[in-house]
Amino acid sequence: MKKLLLIILVFFCCFGDAFPQNISIGVGFNYGGPLPTEFKDSTSGNPILGLMAGMSYNIPISKRFSFSMALYYSFRGVEYSQSLTRDTLFTVVLNGISGQVPSFYTAYVNGAMRLHYIDIPLLIYYRIKKFQLMFGPYFSVLVAGKDAGNVRVVIGSGGFFDDYIETYDNFNAIRKVEQGFMIGSNMPIYKRISIETKVSRSFFSLYSPGKLPDRGQGGGKMFNTFVHMGIVYKFKL
């Protein structure tokens, strides 16, 4: 992935001046997050509107088809919560005699993701008059961020045992390179300005297998699913 990123950067630097009419810059937002394969009533998430900005280079293939390489900065954020209740046994001592008492505990999870990516879409464009459809793979490199929060465990109905609180940051468990598929459209609105709308879905789960600590949340997978919308300006000299 680092080699691919370097090749695209060199391509923009070396050939951008030679073909400026094929270069576009764009700015917009992302909205979405990692969607689980198993939805639970006790789980909720709130996506945060994220900024994206970058540039793309378009290579004509035929009258209707063209190929586009792009390099975008992308911020993605989401806040989430979950509660889990499990049966358990606790050891108690009465009059010097110890024994186990059946009970239960509830874990309350609250966290937030703030992730910074470099997105590299490699898309085929199909022109229908001035309107364009697009589709193809994309690669995203995670460069910084956090997936932090806390877990509060309440034993029984609370009060008899102290609550247990643990903080965490799952950033190191997130895949550093994401691959997926993207579809969308481009609609001109004024001269060299157009609106671009895309939908993306990752091929693989957000977390690397075996790296996410098991806090009783189950083994459900989550796939990054986003809507991207932005304003694009095409240079033409």
Secondary structure, 3 states (H helix, E strand, C coil): CHHHHHHHHHHHHHHCCCCHHHEEEEEEEEEEEEEECCCCCCEEEEEECEEEEEEEEEEECCCCEEEEEEEEEEEEEEEEEEEEEEEEEEEEEECCEEEEEEEEEEEEEEEEEEEEEEEEEEEEEEEECCEEEEEEEEEEEEEEEEEEEEEEEEECCCCCCCCEEEEEECHHHECCEEEEEEEEEEEEEECCEEEEEEEEEECCCCECCCCCCCCCCCCCCEEEEEEEEEEEEECCC
